[in-house]
Amino acid sequence: MAPTKPIRLSVPKSANDPLFLRSASFIGTAFTLADFSKRVPHPMLVITANTRQANDLAEALAVFDCPADIFPDWEVLPYDRFSPHQDLISDRLARLWHLPRTQNGITLIAAPTVLQRLAPPSFVTGHGFLLKAGDTLDREAYRQQLTDAGYLAVSQVAQPGEFALRGGLIDVFPMGMSQPVRIDLFDDEIETLRLFDPQTQRSTEPVEEITLLPAREFPLNEEGIAMFRRNWRNRFEGDPTRSPIYKQISDGLIPAGIETYLPLFFEHTATLFEYLPKDALLFTLPGIDQALGDFIEDTIARFTQRAGDVSHPILRPDELYQTAEQYQQQIKSWPRLITLDATDPAMPQAIVLPHQPLPPLNDPTTGLAQRGETELLGLTAFAETFAGRILVTAESPGRREALAEQLQKAGHPTPVFERFDDWLGSEARLGLLVSPIEHGAIIHLPDATVALVTETDLFAERVAQRRKSSARTRDADALINNLNELAEGAPVVHETYGVGRFGGLVTLEMNGLTQEFLIVYYAGDDKLYVPVSSLELISRYTGGSEETAPLHRLGSGQWEKARKRAAEQVRDVAAELLDIHARRAAKRGQALPTPEEEYARFANYFAFETTPDQQLAIDSVLADMARAQPMDRVVCGDVGFGKTEVAMRAAFVAVMNGKQVAVLVPTTLLAEQHLRNFRDRFAGWPVRIEGLSRMSNAKQTTEVLADVASGQVDIVIGTHKLLSDHLDFKELGLVIIDEEQRFGVRHKEQLKRLRAEVDLLTLTATPIPRTLNMALSGIRDLSIIATPPRERLSVKTLILRWDDAQIREAVQRELKRGGQVYFLHNEVRTIERMAKQLADLIPEARIAVAHGQLSERGLEQIMADFYHQRFNVLLSTTIIESGIDVPTANTILINRADKFGLAQLHQLRGRVGRSHHRAYAYLITPEPAQMTPDAVKRLDALAALEELGVGFTLATHDLEIRGAGELLGDGQSGQMHEVGYTLYMDLLDRAVKALKSGKQPDLAGPLERQTSEVDLGLPALIPADFVADVHTRLILYKRLANCADQTEIDRMKVELIDRFGLLPDATQTLIETHRLRLLARGIGIKKIECASGGARLVFSEKAAIDPVKLVKLIQTEPNRYRLTADTIKVTRAENEPAWDDLTARNQVIHQLIKQLVAK
């Protein structure tokens, strides 16, 4: 029986006198721990049974305003041949650095993680060093220091543990920091230290100092390698050179899974206890002994299984981990508070903590669907008999609003509080708070007795909380047109000469000038050298596989014929597109302006700061809605990247304008999730939101249909039921479609009717090629959200054949870290047989089966149970493709992955990786010989694209693999294949623009681009000693060539200086060349040339030159200016200084153009 009086715990007198505590509830333990930590000036290490318990405790402590750090596990199994993610290593090293310096606060760690043998503290402190502005820094010595600390030299830093040296700039991504740092040197003095964005490479803010920690948990310098080799030879028998691990380390390489050999890098290893400050306290939770026993048993089993591999000999478990006895001996050296379960008979003298479980408050027959009808009878009865104060916790803001309404009806008006302490300091007996805790308790405080009551306590079930995400701006055209992924041998298109193969960059001397060229190989071993200043004429070939891409012959006429055929088709397509566009533009919809004040309040309620691309998507949608023409916009972004928030803001604007909103989703499960999410987000606003799906019974459906028709429902969310002829809207203003590609042809035709009448917003993770084609041709507008939520790691994708040991290992890896697993088997006929096979293979797994032939209610219950971790492996068909978010599910195995399309595989892979944990996707396939070449290519493309936000890029890969279909037809386009998708779309874009302005595109010169050639007679390139990486140079050249105006060139110049330092003369000349090229193109000048003694301009037929000014100029100074046909030449006067540098030549050209151009 719990005491009714509060207990103030004191610090244990010594390590020999631990305090034993008996706890009746998890949340009560968290409260006791939070209270104790705030009162005592000691750092605390809290050991939990597993990682999930550590995460739950961190959440519970946060309720009581007591933040806690978690020391992360490697998240790989013992003896794995995977290495932990670099972000986890970074986090661990930061904790190891700060732990000895900690004066108070809580660090949480799972018991199996405590057993790990670590690098000694002398390694972390000895390889860490401080840098401050004003310090002297020897560049070469610093390079060696970074290399010795395990940092990797790269051309562009992207993740912790990397550095790049460029002249007077050093970029480094220190371990333990969330952003990399740019060190700007003046001679050998650090002038500034600035944080910068690894994606854009642009500086963000200055910092005074940084601590550089080692990049790994072991040394890879000469001494470390020598120690490893010596220990290896002493430890393992046989020839060490037979092991690839030994050879790679000897060569200074880092093989995957090297952490398994960490002890070999040191004379002696350490344990976490050796990092603790001397005055630290330990606090342990129940279940640790069992968890340690299971972990050690599994580790021994894995050791036994792998011990015979001669090429990969492994260390004994006791060399990698402490034994249970060693752990017990270690903790006895520290003052401890040991928590026991209330039912544990041990230690009868244990202090019973002053909290107790709540009495039953719910009716177990009442579930989620009946929440709105519950009269809270259990809570009412409890409140009448309980003398203390009651705090009810809701799982989300939406649930908080619903509970407040129910409490009001039940006669309990309840104020809402933001923090536990706010409620505690108030006079309110009853309070409402948003909190993630699952079960409440009665807690006796010094001044009061309080009851924490959760939704689970009230309703016996929990609901999924809305995933919140924020999202880096990506230009849709740039993702297609840039040369980021261009490898030598890849097909490229030159607008004038046709399809060839990329041959790399080469630097050549021409007329005494150093220039860089891109090589393109054509049929018959012909070679074309393209100046880097003309890369606007080069694009990647897409629209078919690389193997089937044409290879044209220079001078053969093939290319001209192909372009002519494509141009003819393009004009027909453009005319049809314009007809659709005209019908849309002529349709007078209703403009829906944004209500500034209300919208600002709604936007501020969003819990995260929107990132640039997410904000751009929102702004674009709101601008579309404010126009009278119907909106038709596609928002593309990976699963969980914040598309839903864009949709919610659009819905808010529509409703505030008196319009109704329909949200159409492909599955019932997704409809239920969206319904919860929308109600959460609109909590506190007078907006009625209803659902319509197969989960709705006949009575509910009839009521909702009637209320929609009468205008009483503002937002209706559902499946294809929304397309029913029985559904009439009073004032429909906006339709939101989630994952349009999952609807059938008939449903899409019904959507097409809607499209011409109301605003349409489509959300998709991977647009199907047809959607992509339409978006890129400007008929449907496209917004891309490509930034992952903070701390979210990309999904590691592996392709494997069926192997029992590997399948078991993959599932175990996830279960060991407290996670859950999706196993996708897309054949209902054999799914039960597969369930038995998995149960035999992994007996410790709790497996449930889900497929489309189950009843809707049964399926919903399975998904709800999976979300609440009542089982940990979900064996299912593709029904999970658009399922609810399960942040703890971070491994997916896809059986016969070769049978899926790329877009579908990407969507399925998006089911995992919803949290900050490293996620794994295993694509199980037969032997390559049994798969089609396209299937092999699809799988390779997916495995290569581990980067987050790649959904859009994947769709372009799908275009390449399957071949792009005709824009407005179902057949394949031969013309698109001949000229390439990118150029075809470019021709189409120009044809549309020409037709829009009332012009007919000229067939004789099929849609030629207006280009201008500029030669200033000076080297114009990015020198290799300025930007060493060839790949980076190519991308920079292409980006400069693609600049559409002077502002973009200004931005590029700022970025180049920021990333690489002051521009060399040749790069400055390159930038000015592009400035003049844009200027010349706008005026109609085909060519500009300038040397030390003269210059000339060649005009096109329609050049914007004032003939009066031209004649006057020549008449005034006939010796200086001379006109021949389409060219004007200017000659330097004898007494004039030579035009030897960029400034002089630039001035001559600008002055001449100024004198000639009509104003």
Secondary structure, DSSP 8 states (H G I E B T S, - for coil): ---SS-------SSTTS-EEEEES-HHHHHHHHHHHHHHS-SEEEEEESSHHHHHHHHHHHHHTT--EEE-----S-TT-SS---HHHHHHHHHHHHHGGG--SEEEEEEHHHHTB-B--HHHHHHT-EEEETT-B--HHHHHHHHHHTT-EE-SS--STTEEEEETTEEEE--TT-SS-EEEEEETTEEEEEEEE-TTT--EEEE-SEEEE--SSSS--SHHHHHHHHHHHHHHS-S-GGG-HHHHHHHTT---TTGGGGGGGGSSS-B-GGGGS-TT-EEEE-TTHHHHHHHHHHHHHHHHHHHTT-SSS----HHHHB--HHHHHHHHTTS-EEEEEETT--S-TT-EE-SEE-----S-TT--GGGGGG---HHHHHHHHH--SEEEEEESSHHHHHHHHHHHHHTT----B-SSHHHHHTSS-SEEEEE---S--EEEE-SS-EEEEEEHHHHHS---------------HHHHHHS-TT--TT-EEEETTTEEEEEEEEEEEEETTEEEEEEEEEEGGGEEEEEEGGGGGGEEE--SS-TTTS----TTSSHHHHHHHHHHHHHHHHHHHHHHHHHHHHHS--------HHHHHHHHHTSSS---HHHHHHHHHHHHHHHSSS--EEEEEE-TTSSHHHHHHHHHHHHHHTT-EEEEE-SSHHHHHHHHHHHHHHTTTSS--EEEESTTS-HHHHHHHHHHHHHT--SEEEESGGGG-TT---SSEEEEEEE-GGGS-HHHHHHHHHHHTTSEEEEEESS--HHHHHHHHTTSSEEEEE----TT---EEEEEE---HHHHHHHHHHHHHTT-EEEEE---GGGHHHHHHHHHHH-TT--EEEE-TTS-HHHHHHHHHHHHTTSSSEEEE-GGGGG----TTEEEEEEETGGGS-HHHHHHHHTTS--SSS-EEEEEE---GGGS-HHHHHHHHHHHH--STT-HHHHHHHHHHHH--B-SSSSSB-HHHHHH-HHHHHHHHHHHHHHHHTT----TTTTT-----EEE-SS--S--TTTS--HHHHHHHHHHHHH--SHHHHHHHHHHHHHHH-S--HHHHHHHHHHHHHHHHHHHTEEEEEE-SSEEEEEE-TT--B-HHHHHHHHHH-TTTEEEETTEEEEE--TTS----SHHHHHHHHHHHHHHHB--
